[in-house]
């Protein structure tokens, strides 16, 4: 059995939530940290989040750079690719975990009307945690660890031992769960 994956999206330069995410990562010793884009900049439509410190977030992420698998989001600029210590150049990536083929994307170009059957897609962008099945595709959004929306709190996901859990970042409360062995 592989070590679990930690999945987060929409950090938007918030240092305190990166610190908390890495505390969780150390406690479970994940095999990888999946980052689904929008790492440093808060974006023109969002207010500046509390503890906004992109340089501090970079320094923290540098300590786990060898564990990070990331995709680029709509707020990730060319300069972000130069200052981050891991690859953020791809808009979409495929990984395999526990015999599951998983597509990683930020989600801002995700075409929900043209999904391939039998796929698992991890995406962010909306800042709203969600697990849904659509046309035999499992769509999973861990929410945002920085600027949550629709009344949710900061959240992330853990994938391991055949299930995926979306949890609140600070309390650890499970807010959504999916058994992936049934997929």
Secondary structure, DSSP 8 states (H G I E B T S, - for coil): ----EEEE---TTBHHHHHHHHHHHHHHT-SEEEE-S--S---TTS---TTB-HHHHHHHHHTTGGGEEE---TT--HHHHHHSSS----SEEEEEETTEEEEEE-STT--TTS--TT-EEEE-SS---EEEEETTEEEEE---SSS--TT--SEEEEEETTEEEEEETTT--EEEEEEGGG-
